[in-house]
Amino acid sequence: MNENWYALIIASQFPVTVEQAFQILDAGKRITGRKEKYVKLTTKDLMEMERLRGQGLTYRAIGEMYGMSMNATFRRLKAFRKKVKRN
């Protein structure tokens, strides 16, 4: 009975199906990996992302536009700002 609750919690906290949540419980680790490869961005892309951020869009919304996660978007823009600041 407890494993049903655990699977429900896993399925509600991660982007997995209920079946995958039970597999995660059985395997003891998360079985889902990256959905896509590393997204390569040009300087033009990063400048556009920075402009969108300045307009008030969230990192999540910008990331969805470019096929990236919220955290990846934040890290990329942070590194870009640092690089621009140095130059």
C-alpha positions in Angstrom: 0.0 0.0 0.0 2.8 2.4 0.9 4.5 2.0 -2.5 1.3 3.3 -4.2 1.7 6.5 -2.2 5.4 6.7 -3.0 4.7 6.3 -6.7 2.0 9.0 -6.5 4.5 11.4 -4.9 7.2 10.6 -7.6 4.7 11.1 -10.4 3.5 14.4 -9.0 7.0 15.8 -8.5 8.8 14.6 -11.7 7.7 14.6 -15.3 7.1 10.8 -15.4 4.0 8.6 -15.9 2.7 6.4 -13.1 4.2 3.4 -14.7 7.6 5.0 -14.8 7.2 6.0 -11.1 6.7 2.3 -10.2 9.8 1.5 -12.3 11.7 4.1 -10.4 10.7 2.6 -7.1 11.7 -0.9 -8.3 15.1 0.3 -9.7 15.8 2.6 -6.8 16.9 5.4 -9.1 15.5 7.8 -11.6 15.3 6.2 -15.1 14.4 9.2 -17.1 17.3 11.1 -18.6 17.6 14.2 -20.7 14.9 14.5 -23.3 17.1 16.2 -25.8 20.7 16.9 -26.5 22.7 19.9 -25.4 21.2 23.0 -27.1 23.8 25.0 -28.9 23.2 28.7 -28.8 24.7 31.5 -30.9 25.6 34.9 -29.5 22.6 36.2 -31.3 20.4 33.7 -29.5 21.8 34.7 -26.2 21.3 38.4 -26.9 17.7 37.7 -27.9 17.2 35.7 -24.7 18.6 38.6 -22.7 16.2 41.0 -24.4 13.3 38.7 -23.6 14.4 38.5 -20.0 14.5 42.3 -19.9 11.0 42.4 -21.1 9.9 40.4 -18.1 9.7 36.8 -19.4 10.6 34.2 -16.9 13.5 31.8 -17.4 11.0 29.0 -17.7 9.2 30.7 -20.6 12.4 31.6 -22.4 13.7 28.1 -21.9 10.6 26.6 -23.4 11.1 28.8 -26.5 14.6 27.4 -26.9 14.0 23.8 -25.8 15.9 24.1 -22.5 15.0 23.8 -18.9 14.6 26.8 -16.6 17.9 26.1 -14.8 19.8 25.7 -18.1 18.5 29.0 -19.3 19.5 30.7 -16.1 23.0 29.3 -16.2 23.5 30.1 -19.9 22.4 33.7 -19.4 24.5 34.1 -16.2 27.6 32.9 -18.1 26.8 35.2 -21.0 26.4 38.2 -18.8 29.7 37.4 -17.2 31.4 37.0 -20.6 30.0 40.3 -21.8 31.0 42.1 -18.6 34.6 41.0 -19.1 34.8 42.3 -22.6 
